[in-house]
Amino acid sequence: MSLRSLGYIGIRSSKTEDWSSFATSLLGMQQVDRGGGARAFRMDDRKQRLLVTDDGQEGLDFMGWEVDHPYELDRLANRLENAGVTVRVESAALADQRLVSQLISFKDPDGNHIEVFCNPQIADDPFVPARPISGFKTGTLGMGHAVLHVEDATALLPFYRDLLGFSVTDYAQAPYPLYFFHVNGRHHSFAMVGSGRKGLHHFMVELQSLDDVGQGYDIAQAEEGRVAYTLGRHSNDHMTSFYATTPSGFFVEYGWGARVIEPDTWKAHETSDGPSYWGHERVHLPEGDAARDRLREMRMDAARRGARAADPVPNCAWLDAVVRQE
């Protein structure tokens, strides 16, 4: 596969000051100076992972996907154009704004703006979180994951799977169509929810410590309406997380402990346990809402069956060996 990770996300919002507070005080990102109506945030050694601008309609502006080499941009552009997708080779000026060397852009069948880039700029100074967290799990796994609302998830499969080369990790048909895709060892870097709507459902950032998530949960609970899903554990990627409502109305999943898969040997499969083994109560929906009740019943069924995930284990063989020797 040529796409290696989710590199960055862009958001359009008239509430840039609210985003500054949300991204720093709750998420723990480091704000970097961009000037004007833009707010940019770091998560690691990259100069920029999240960009919020005050230009345009509230919501997702773009997703930026990384490739290793410039020739992969040309190869992907040719494949897309042969399939009838209009591809734009973006200017050096836009590449400078994105802090990358080169990029192309195009739209998916639902109109979502996608950028593919290479050679992101690396910061000279270390990442300094805005609140005392242990850091984000990024590196080769990328920024995290993004999940879109789509009108018809099955109709978009050929675009993301066959043209862009995303690999299906797993999928479900209840309580609504869900498709999860990987491009590296992260269980999913992208997913589609066949809700009949369009737009960004959420993006996820993964923390290095469960305590970071728990303390973030306390911070979120102190603000009325900030928690959208309560703390819970997902049944497919095994992430322990909660969801916070952003200033733009979609969600950010704030999690820890997701499984890391082996992409070369992973087999796509259908799941039926529901999104979560426990928790993740949709408190943003009113009591009595049919979707909220259905998801709660699926969790109750998982509890009756004793369905559970394996506890997370370290992923670094070298570090494991050092710890054993000590």
N, C-alpha and C positions, 0 to 999 in steps of 0.2 A: 504494500500500500504506500502511496506517496505522501498523503497527509499524515503528519506525525503527532499533532496535538492541537488543542484549542489554545491559541496564543493570546488573544485579547478579545474584549467585548466593548462595544460602543453603545451608549444609551443617549437618547434625546430626552431632555427634561427642562421644564421651566423652573424646576425647584433645585437648582444647582447647590444652593447653600444647605438645603435639607440633605442632599446627597453627600455633601462634605461631612456633615455630622454623622450620618448613617454609616458611611464607609469607614470612618475613622473611629468614632466612639463605640460603635457596636462591632463592626467587622474587624477592626484593628489594622486596616490598610494604612499605608503611608501616603499622604497627599503630596504631590509634587506640583510645582508652580508651572502653569501653562498660560495664564493670563486671559483676558477677555472673558468670554462666556463659557470657557472650558474648565473642567476640573479633571485632573488625571491622578491615578493612584497606583502605587507599587504594591507588590505582594512578595517580591523576592529580588534576585539580582537583575531582573529585567527593568528597564527604565519606565515601563508602562504596561499595566495589565488591564486597567479599567479606565475608560474615557467617557465623561459625561459632558454633553454640550447642550446649550440652550436653543439650538436651532432645529425647528421642525416639530412634528407631532410627537407627543409623549410616548415613549416605548423604546423598543429595540431599534438601534440605528444600524449596527453591523456586527457580524461575527468574524473574527480573524483566525484563519487556520494556517498553521505553519508547515512548510516543506523544508527539506534540507538544502536543496541546491536550486539555483536559478533555472537550470534546464528543466526542472520538474514543473515550474510555472508554465513554460512553453508547451510541455507535453500535455499538461492538464488543459490549457487553453485550446489546444488543437482538438482534444477529445470532446470538449464541450461545444466548440463551434461546429464540429462535424455532426453533433447531435441537435444542432439548431439553437443553441444557447448563445446569446450575445455576450461576448467577453470584452472587457475594457482593460487595456494596459494602462495602469494609473501613472500619473506624473511623478517626477522626482519630488515635487513640492508636497504632494500627498504622502509619499513615502517618508518624507522628513517629519510630517505631522504624526504619522504612525510609529516613527522611530524604528524603521526597518529599511533595508536597502532597496527592495523591489516588491511590487505587489500587483496583482490583477484583481478584478472584481466582476461580479455577475449576480443575477437574482435567481432564486429557486422558483419553482412553479407557483408558490403562494406569494411571491413578491418580496421575500426576505432578502436583504442585501448581504452578500457573502464576499469576504476578501480572503485571498490566499497570498501569503508573503514568505519571504526568506530573509535570513540574516538580521534578526532583531538586535537592537543596540543593548549592550550590557553596561550597567552602571559602574562607575569607579568606586562609589561609596557604598557601604553595606546597607541593606534594608533595615529601617528603624520603624517597628510597628507603632501605631498611634496609641495603643494600650498594651499592657504587658502580656503578650501571647508568646507561645513558643515558636510560632511561625506557621506558614502554610505549606502543604504538601504539593509541590509543583514539579520542578525539574523536567525529566523526560515525560512525565504524565500530563504536563501542561497546566493551564490555569485552573481547570476544574471541568465542569460540564455545563451544557446549555440544553434546555428543554423547551420546545415550541408547541404552542397550540396549533393544530392544523385542521382543516375541514375534512380531509380524507387521508388518513395515514397510509393506507394501502396504495393510493394513487401516487404518493411521493416516494415510495420505495425505489422505483427505478432510478430516480434522480440521485438520491443519497447513496444507495447501495451500488448501483451499476455504473453511474457516471463519476461520482466523487470517490468511490471505492471504500465507503464506510462498511465495516463488517457487523452484521447483526449479532448481538450478544444473546439477547432473549427477547421475547415478545409475549403479550397477553391480549386477550380479546374481551376480558371483563375486569372491572365494570365498564371499560371503554377500551378501544384499541390503543395499544402502547407498543412502541418499538424502540429498543435500546441498541446503540451502536458503539463499537470501540474502534480506535485507531492506534492504540498502544495498550499498555498493561492496565490502564484504568478501566474498570468494568464498563463504564460508558462515558464517553466524552460528548455524546449528543443523543437526544431522544425526541420522539414525537408523540404527542397526546392527541388522539383523534376525537377532539371535543366538539368539532364543528365550528370552532372559532379560529381566529388568526392572531398571532402575536407571541410574545415571550411569556411562557409560563413561569420559569425561574432559571437562574443560573446557580451553580453550586461552587462553594469553596471549601476545601478540606483542611482541617487543622492538624497539627502534629500531636496535640494532646486533648484527651477527653475533657480535662478541666477547662481548657480554653472554650470549648463548646458549652459546658455547664455554666461558666461565668458569663458567657455571652447570652445564654438563656435567661439568667437573672437580670441582666441589663435590659434585655428586650421586654421581659415581663413588667418592668418598672414603668413602661410607657404604654398607655392605653391603646389597644388595637395593633400593637407592633407584632405580636406573635400571631401567625396565621395557622401553622400546624404545631401542635405540642411536640415535645421531645419523643422520639420513637426510633425504631430500627427497621430499615427496609429489608424486604425478603429477597431481593435479587442481588444488590451490591453489598448488602450487610452493613450499610452506613448507619451509624447512630447520629441523629441530627434533629434540628428543628428548622422551621421555615419562618422567616421574618418578612413582613410586608414592607416593600421599599417605598420611597417617596413617589415613585411612578405607578404604584399599584400592583405590579407583579411581585414575585417573591425571590428571596435569596435563601437557598438551603445552606445551612451552616453545620458542617458535619465532621465526623472523625471515624476512623477504623474501617474504611471500605476495603473490600477484598481487591487484590491485584491478580489479574488473570494472565494466562499464557496465550497470547494472541494466535500463535502458530498452531496450537493444538485445540483451541476452544471450539466447542460445537454449539451452534445456535439451537435454542430449544424454546418451547412454549412453557410459560409459567401459569399457575392457577391459584397460588396462595394469596393473591391480592398484593397491593403495594408494600404493606408493612406487616411484620409479625406482631408488633405492639406499638402503641402510641400513635403519633401523627394524627391526632384528632383534628379535624378541619374546623377550628374555632372561628375562622373567618366566615363560615357558612352558618346560617341560623339553625337552631335546634328544630328538628322536624324536616330539615331539607333531605330529599330523597337520596342524593349522592352521599351526604354525610352519614346517613343511617346505613346505607349499603356498605360503605367502607368500614364502618364500625362493626357490622355483622361479619364481614370477612376476617377482621382481626379476632373477633370472638371465636370464630370457627378455627382459626390458627391456634388459639389458646386451648380450645377443647382437644385438638389433635396433638398438642405439644410441639408444634412446628417451631424450629429454632435454627439459628445460624451458628457456625463455628466462631469462637472468639478470635479476634484478629491476632495475627502473629507478626513478628518483625519480618521485613522483606529484604534485609541486607545480610547476605551470608557472611561477609567479612566481619561485620560487627557482631553477629552471633558467635563467630569463632573466637573473637577477642574476649567477649563476655564469658564464654565457657572457660577460656584459659585463666582469666582472672579469678 
